[in-house]
Amino acid sequence: MTQIRKIYQKIDPFSLRLRLTVGIAIVSALGLGNLALWTSWKMRQVLINNHKRNIEAIAQRLPRDVQIYSEMMPSTTALQKAIDNLTATNTFLWVKSPENQILAKSNNWNQLSNPTATELMSLGEMTIRPRIDKVGQRYFVLCGGAIPVRGKVLGKLFVIQDVTREQMIFLVMVESLGVGSVLTIIVMSVAIAFYIKRSLQPLMQLSQMTSVISIADLGQAKLYLDKAPSEVKELAQTFNMMLARLSQSWEQERQFVSNVSHELRTPLTIVHGYLQSVLRRQTNLTDMQREALETAASEAERTIRLLQDLLDLARADSGYLQLCLEECALNDLIIEVAGMAEKYSDRQITIEYTINPIVVKADYNRLKQVLLNLVDNAVKYSDSDTPITLKLHQQEQAVIIQVCDQGYGIPLQHQLRIFERFYRVDEARTSSIGGCGLGLSIVKTLVEGMGGSVTVRSRLEEGSIFTITLPISECC
């Protein structure tokens, strides 16, 4: 039962393969069903209808014979003689008077068992058109009619013929035909399903090939199927053209972002420098002027950081992001990060790490940037009276760095997307706090550039834990 449930769960009711298989199987079943019905009808004609014609001919001839014989002998004798002349193997005749008395009958009734003969004799009416009835365990073709003699009805004629053997042969053949049709349909359905699966294999290969294409592969990605139908090859060619256009569009967008970031960063840096210079000579400034200049300087600094982040991402996408990988003592790094964070945030930063020094091969400044980004997020999205913890420990062949807070938490549906560029969990809250949705994307890009990975685990109203995993240095 469990195996059947697993198979049922794997069946996709909306798949093209299932629809084609079911459709062709239904058409095949209807075709075979109609063929079986037609064959049964023809078999019945061959086996049974000939007997119907025989007894119908007897029922039509006997009254004429009786009419002829009655001119030469008494009616009862003429009736018996006509019946004897038409009696044959498995054919039984009898005549009943209007008072339902047996006037004459064929002399071969000893071929039937007494119960069957008695039941046949008890029949009161007989149809003019032959029909098949089951009497006891045997099958008979029955027919009858009136026998007029000299203008009067002498009695009612009953003619039957035993067709048990033919009927049993017919039933066996119909049963065999039905079983054979069902087995044929099953075999055809399995064969059709296998053939359709083989036919759809190129589409499945095409789907698998496209599913592994990433942004970095757009320029080199090519879909090619050697032994595929022409239609699938055309589809692959269309995909290739689409991938080429996407690659070109992505390259243009990336180049634009890189150029704009580079061109704007220099003048904004100059503007920020002039603003800082004016603020340092603030003796002649009013409070309103000083506040305006501080706001302008702050916004200029924020824009410069945004442009730097965009430039780093563009370089990473192009493969030009330079990382200076060297042996770094992580114990010293988290102490430095905690000290810097406490100065600019006025928050309590707790450190948990082992006494033994932990060394990894990484870019010291970039890793410091990553940790400061994560700590900055923890400061922004947690209450000022809650602590922020930096944890460092070694686990087998990896180093684990965790930034933990007791803040608002991240809803589960957003946790897989917070590392996307410009993605924000809460637009209103993010706008009030500041930020453009690039910080975590920069974190992910830099950590992966150093051969590591970053993940998040969070619960609402309980806080978040960002975990950085770096491979341990071989010299350690």
N, C-alpha and C positions, 0 to 999 in steps of 0.2 A: 504493500500500500504506500509506503514511504517512497519507494522507487517511482511508482506511478505519479505521486504528487510532485516529485522533483522533475520528472519529464514534462508534466503539465505546466510547471512554472517556467520551463525553458521555452515553451511554445509561445511565439508572439502572434496573437490573433490578427495583427495588422501587417504582418510581413508579406512581401510579394510572393515569396516561396510558398507559404501556406495557402494564399489565395489562389495561386495558379494550380497547386496540387488539388485543392478541394474542387475548384471549378472544373478541371479536366476529369477528375474522378466522378463528379456528378453527371457530366455529359456522357462519360463512358458507361456509367450505371444505367442511365436512361436508354442509351443505345442498346446495351446488352439486354435490359429488361424488355424493351419492345421486340427485340429479336427472339427472346425466349417465349414471349407471349405468342408471336406469330408462329414459331415452331410448334408450340403446344397446340395451337388451333389447327395447323396442318396435320399434326399427328392424330388429333382427334378425328379429323375428317377421314384420314386413311384407315384408322382402326375401327371407328364406330359408325360413321355415316353410311358405309356400305351395308351394314346390318340394318340400319334404319330404312334404307331403300328396299331391302329384301322383304321385310315384314310389311312395309307399306304396299308393295306389289302384291303380297299374299292377301292383305286386307281388301285390296281392290279386286282381285281375281276371284276369290272364294264366292262372293255373292253371285257372280256370273255363272260359275260352275254349278252352284246349287240350282240356279234358275234352269240351266240346261238339263241337269240330271232329274229335276223334279217333273219334267215332262215325260220321263220314261219310268219313273218309280215313285214310291211315296216320298213325301217331303223329308221325313226323318231319315230314311235310308239314303236319299240323295245328299242330305247334309253330311252324314257320316262318311259317305264315299268321297265327297269333295274334300273333307278334312283329311282323310287318309291319303289322298293323292298329293296334298300339299305339305304333309308332315315331313320334316327333315330333322337331321341331328341338331339338337339344342334349340329346336323350334317347337313351340307348344301352342295348340289352338283349342279353344272351347267356345261353345255357344250357350248363352243363357236365354231362357224364355222371358217374355215380359213379366212373368210372375217370379223371376229370379231363380228358375230351376235349370239345371244343367241338361240341355237337350242332346249334346254330343261333344266329344272331346277327342283329342289325338291319343294314340295308343303308346306314347313314349313317356308318360308321366312317372314311370318307375325310375327314370334317371334323376328325379329330384327327391329330396328328403320329404317326409310326410309334413313336417311343420311348414316348409317352404311351399309345398303344393297346396296345402290347406289355405295358407295366407294369400296365395295367388288366386285360388278359386273364390275367395271371399270378396275380391274386388267387385265393386258394383258398377263403376263407370270406366270407360276407356276413351282416351282422346283420339281424334281422327289423325292428328299429326303425331308421329312417333316421338317418344321421350324415353329417357333413361331413369330408372328407379332402382333403389337398393331394397331388396327384400331379404330379410335375414342377413346372411353374410355374402349374398350373391347379387350380381348386377344384371338387370334385364332391360331390353328395349321393348317397350309396350306400344301397342297400337290397336285400334278397333273400329267398329262401325256397325251399322244396322244391316240385316240380311232380308231384303224384300223377296217374297215368293208369291206369284200370282196376285200381285196388287196388295198383299198384306205383309206386315213385318213379322217374319218368322221368329226372330230373336236378335240378340246383340252378340256380335262377334268379338272375341278377345284373342289377339295374336301377340305372343311374346317370344323373344329369342334371348338365350343366355349368352351374355357378353362379359362374363366375369373375368375370363382369361385376358381378353383384350383390354378391359378396363383396368385390371391390375398392371398390365404392361404399360398402359398409358400413365397411370399414377406413378409407377416407378420411374418412368422416363422423365415425367415432369419434375419429380423430386430430384433426380440426378441432374437434370438441366438447371434447376434452381441452385443446388449446391455448387455445381460447376460454375454457374454465373457469379455467385458470391465469391468463390475462390479466385475466379478470373479477375473480378473487380479489385480484390485485395492485392493480388499480385501486380495488376496494372497500376494501382495506386502507389505501391512501394516503388515500382520501376519508374513511374512518373516523378515521384518525389526525389528519387536519386538523380534522375536525368535533369530535373529542374535545379537541384542543388549544384550539379556540375555546370549547368548553363549559367547560373548566377555567380559562380566562383569568381569570374573576373570583376564583377561589381563589388564583391566582398574584398578582393585584393585592392581594388581602387579605394574603398573606404578605409582599409587598414593603412594604406600608403599616405592618404591625406590626413589621417588622424595624428600622425607623428610629425607633421610639418610644423615647425615653430617659426617665429618671426625671424630668427637668425638664419633659417634655412630657405627663406623665400627666394633669394637670388639664385641658389643652386638647385632648388627643388625641381625635379622632372618626373612626371608620371609616364611610365611606359609599360604596356602589356603586350607581350609577344604573341601569345596564342589566344587572343580575345576576338570576339565578333567585331565586325566593322563598326557597329553602333557604339560599342564600349570604347573602341579605339578613338572614335570621334569625340566621345565624352571626355576621355583622358586628354585629348588634344585641347579641348575647350578649357579644361581645368588648368592645363599648362599655360594657356594664354592668360587666364585669369590670375594665376600665380605670378606671371611676369608683370602684369599691370599692378598687382598689389605690391610687389617688390619695388617697382619703380615709384609708386605713390609713397610707400613707406620711406624709401631712400630720400625722396624730395622733402617729405615732412621732417625727417631727421636732420637733413642738411639745413633746412630752414631754421629749425629750433637751435641748432648749433651756431649758425651764423648770427641769428638775432641775439642769442645769449652772449656771444663773444663781442658783438658790436655795441651792445647796450651796457655791458658790464663796465667798460673803461670810462665812458662819460659819467655814468652814475657814481662810480668810485670817485671821480674828480669832484662831482657835485657834493657827495657826502663829505669829502675832505674839506671843501670850502665851508660847508655848514658847520663842521666841527671847529674849524679855525675861527669862524665868526662867534661861535658860542664860547670859545675860550677867551675872547676879547669882548665880554658881555657888559662892560662897565657902562656903556652908553645905551644899553637895550632896556626897553620897558618889559614888564612882566609878560604882557601879551605877546610882544615880539619874541621874547625868549621861549615862551611856550610854543609859538608857531614854528620857530626854528628847530626846537627839540623834536616836535612831531614830524617835521620834514626830514630831519636827520634819521629818525627812527624808521620812517617809511622807506627812505633811500637805502638804509642798511638791510631792511627786510627784503627789498626788491633785489639788492645785490646778492643776498643769500639764495633767493629763488633762482636768479639767473645762473648762479654757480651750480646749484643743484641740477638745473636743466642742462647745463653744459656737461656736467659729470655723466648724466644719463645718456646724453647724445654721444659722448665719447665711449661709454660702455657699450651702447648699441653698435657703434662702428668698430669696436674692438681696439680703440685707441686709448682706453683708460689705463694709465700707467700706475701700477702698484709696486711699491718698493718692499718686496718681501724679505724680511730678515728675522733673526732670532729676537723675540720680544719677551720680556719678563712680565707676565700678566699681573703678578702681585703688585708691582709698582704701578702698573697702568691703572688698575681700578682704584688704588689709593689716590692717584693724581686726579682721576675723573671725579671721585667723590669730593675731593677738596674743591675743585672748580665748581661743581654743581652746588655745593653748600654756599659758596660765595655769591653766585648770581641769583640763587633762589631763596636763600634764607630758610632752607628746609633741612630737616635731619636726614642725613644719608648714612645708613648702616652698612657695614661691610662684613661679609662672612667669607673667609678663605682659609686654606690650609697654610701651615707654617712653611712647609717645603715649597721652594720656588717652582712655579709652573712656567715652562717656556714653550712658545709656539712660533712657527714661521708665519709672520703676518706683517702687514704694513702698520707700523705703530701709530702714525698720525691718523690714518683712515679708520683704524679700529677705535681710536679715541673719539673720532667724529661719530662713529656708530653708537658708542656707549653714551655720549653726550646727547645724541638725538633721542635715544630711548629714555634716558633720565629726564630730559626736557618734556617728553610726552607724559611720563609718570607724574611730573610736577603739575602739568597743565590739567590733567584729568583725575586729580585726587585732591581731597581736602587738605588744607594747610597744616592741620594738626595730626595728620597720619604720616607714618614713616615710609621711607623708600629704601629698599634693601638691594645691595649689589652682592651677588653670590658667585664664588669661583671654586670649582673643584674639578678633579680629573676623574674620568670614568673610562676605564680600559684604555683604548687608543684614541680617545677624544677628550677635549677640554670643554667644559660646560660653563658658560657665563650666563647668569640670570639677572634680570632687572625686574624687581617685584614691587608692586604698589598695592594699596588698599583703597583704590578709587572706585569710579562708577562702574567699571567693567564694560565689556564689549558683547553685544548680543551675538548669539551663536551664528545666525545667518550672515553676519558681517565679518566673522573672523577669517574666512578664507579669502576675502577681498581687500582687506585693509592694506595689503602690500602692493595693490595696484596703484598706478599713478593717478593723482588727483581724486582718489576715492576718499570720501568722508562718511563717517558713520552717522553723525548728526550735524547737518549743515548749519543750523542755528547756533548750536553750542560752539562749533568749530570757528564760525565767523566771529563770535564774541571773544573767543580765546586767542584767535590768530592762527595762521598756518594755511598752507595751500594744498595739503594732501600729497606732498612729495617726500616727506621725511622718511617714512617707513619704506617707500620704494627705493630711496637711496641706501637705506640700511640693508635691504635685501640684496641690491646690486653689489655693494661693497663686500658684504660677507661672502656671497657666492663667488666673487672674484678672488677671494682668499681661500677658496676651497671648502668653505663651511656652509652652514645652513642656519636659518632663523625661523622659529615657530612661536606661536602664541597660545596661551591657555588662559581663559578668562571666564568669570562668572559675574553676572549683574549684581551690583552693590557689594561685591566681595573683593574685587580687584583683578589685576591682570599680571601674568608672568610671561615676559618675553625671554626666550631661551636661544642663545647663540651657541652653536656647536662647531668647534674647529678641530681639525686633525692635529694630533700632538706631533711636535717636532721629532724627527728621527734621531737627532743627537741626544735626546733625553732618554 
